[in-house]
Amino acid sequence: MEDYPRQVVIPNPLWAFMEHCEVYCTASCCGIDAFEVHPALLLRKVIDENLAGEDGRHSFRVAWRQLDDLIHLVGTTHLKTAHEQVPFWNEELATLPQYWLPKGQVREWLSEWRDSFKKASHYGGLDKD
């Protein structure tokens, strides 16, 4: 098996929110094209967690903080690549990357997620206590 440079690890609950937005295909097949990064899907995940008896609002806030931490990490770290692609890992799956992202698109894609979390927070009233 090839040794992948384990670079970007996405923790839970952030991974759960991202995975909820994996609607077009699987990330392992189509990469970031598998995702619909949209505030409505993030809010749907909050609702689903609430209906399951969990605290969706808390998970949302933790995931958003994790995203900000990830953006900071990417901004301050030299990303290792394999063929100019950055591997993204789910913290629970350590054998293969979930998907790959061209090095030049990493910050842009994570910023897209941040914008979506911000809009979801505003539209869903999650920015109020």
C-alpha positions as CSV (number, residue, x, y, z in Angstrom):
1,M,0.0,0.0,0.0
2,E,1.2,3.5,-0.8
3,D,2.3,5.7,2.1
4,Y,0.1,8.8,1.9
5,P,1.3,12.0,3.7
6,R,-1.3,12.3,6.4
7,Q,-1.8,16.1,6.4
8,V,-5.4,17.4,7.0
9,V,-7.5,15.5,9.5
10,I,-11.1,16.5,9.8
11,P,-12.4,15.9,13.4
12,N,-16.0,15.2,14.4
13,P,-18.5,16.8,14.6
14,L,-17.1,18.8,11.7
15,W,-16.7,15.7,9.6
16,A,-20.4,14.8,10.4
17,F,-21.6,18.1,9.0
18,M,-19.3,17.8,5.9
19,E,-20.5,14.2,5.4
20,H,-24.1,15.4,5.5
21,C,-23.3,17.7,2.6
22,E,-21.8,14.8,0.6
23,V,-24.9,14.5,-1.7
24,Y,-23.8,14.1,-5.3
25,C,-21.5,11.2,-5.0
26,T,-18.9,10.0,-2.5
27,A,-15.9,12.2,-1.8
28,S,-13.6,9.2,-2.3
29,C,-14.9,9.0,-5.8
30,C,-15.6,12.6,-6.9
31,G,-13.6,14.6,-4.4
32,I,-15.0,18.0,-3.5
33,D,-17.5,17.7,-6.4
34,A,-19.4,15.2,-4.2
35,F,-20.3,18.0,-1.8
36,E,-23.1,20.6,-1.8
37,V,-21.7,23.3,0.5
38,H,-25.0,25.0,1.4
39,P,-26.3,26.6,4.6
40,A,-29.6,24.7,4.3
41,L,-27.9,21.4,4.5
42,L,-26.0,22.4,7.6
43,L,-29.2,23.6,9.2
44,R,-30.9,20.2,8.2
45,K,-28.0,18.4,10.1
46,V,-28.7,20.5,13.2
47,I,-32.4,19.7,13.0
48,D,-31.7,16.0,12.5
49,E,-29.5,15.9,15.5
50,N,-32.1,17.7,17.6
51,L,-34.8,15.2,16.5
52,A,-32.4,12.4,17.5
53,G,-32.3,13.9,21.0
54,E,-28.8,15.4,20.6
55,D,-27.8,19.0,20.9
56,G,-27.5,20.1,17.2
57,R,-26.8,23.7,18.1
58,H,-23.9,22.7,20.3
59,S,-22.5,20.3,17.6
60,F,-22.9,23.1,15.0
61,R,-20.9,25.5,17.1
62,V,-18.2,23.0,17.9
63,A,-17.9,22.1,14.2
64,W,-17.6,25.7,13.2
65,R,-14.8,26.2,15.7
66,Q,-13.1,23.1,14.4
67,L,-13.4,24.6,10.9
68,D,-11.8,27.8,12.0
69,D,-9.0,25.8,13.7
70,L,-8.5,23.8,10.4
71,I,-8.4,27.1,8.4
72,H,-5.7,28.4,10.8
73,L,-3.7,25.2,10.5
74,V,-3.8,25.3,6.8
75,G,-2.8,29.0,6.8
76,T,0.2,28.4,9.0
77,T,1.4,24.9,7.8
78,H,3.3,23.9,4.7
79,L,0.9,21.3,3.3
80,K,2.5,18.0,2.2
81,T,1.2,16.8,-1.1
82,A,1.2,13.7,-3.3
83,H,1.2,14.8,-6.9
84,E,0.2,18.3,-5.9
85,Q,-2.9,16.9,-4.1
86,V,-3.6,17.3,-0.4
87,P,-5.2,14.3,1.3
88,F,-8.1,14.9,3.7
89,W,-8.7,12.4,6.3
90,N,-11.7,11.6,8.6
91,E,-10.2,11.2,12.1
92,E,-11.9,7.8,12.4
93,L,-10.6,6.3,9.2
94,A,-6.8,6.2,9.2
95,T,-6.1,3.8,6.3
96,L,-6.9,5.9,3.3
97,P,-7.8,9.6,2.7
98,Q,-11.5,10.4,2.2
99,Y,-10.7,12.7,-0.7
100,W,-7.9,14.7,-2.3
101,L,-7.9,18.4,-3.0
102,P,-5.5,20.3,-5.3
103,K,-3.1,22.3,-3.1
104,G,-4.2,25.6,-4.6
105,Q,-7.9,25.0,-3.8
106,V,-7.6,24.1,-0.1
107,R,-8.0,27.5,1.4
108,E,-10.7,28.5,-1.1
109,W,-12.7,25.4,-0.3
110,L,-12.4,25.7,3.4
111,S,-13.4,29.4,3.1
112,E,-16.5,28.3,1.2
113,W,-17.4,26.1,4.2
114,R,-16.8,28.9,6.6
115,D,-19.2,31.2,4.6
116,S,-21.8,28.5,4.6
117,F,-21.5,28.0,8.4
118,K,-21.8,31.8,8.9
119,K,-24.9,32.0,6.7
120,A,-26.5,28.9,8.4
121,S,-25.8,30.5,11.8
122,H,-27.5,33.7,10.8
123,Y,-30.5,32.1,9.0
124,G,-31.1,29.5,11.6
125,G,-30.8,31.8,14.6
126,L,-27.8,29.9,15.8
127,D,-25.8,33.1,16.4
128,K,-28.1,34.1,19.2
129,D,-28.1,32.7,22.7
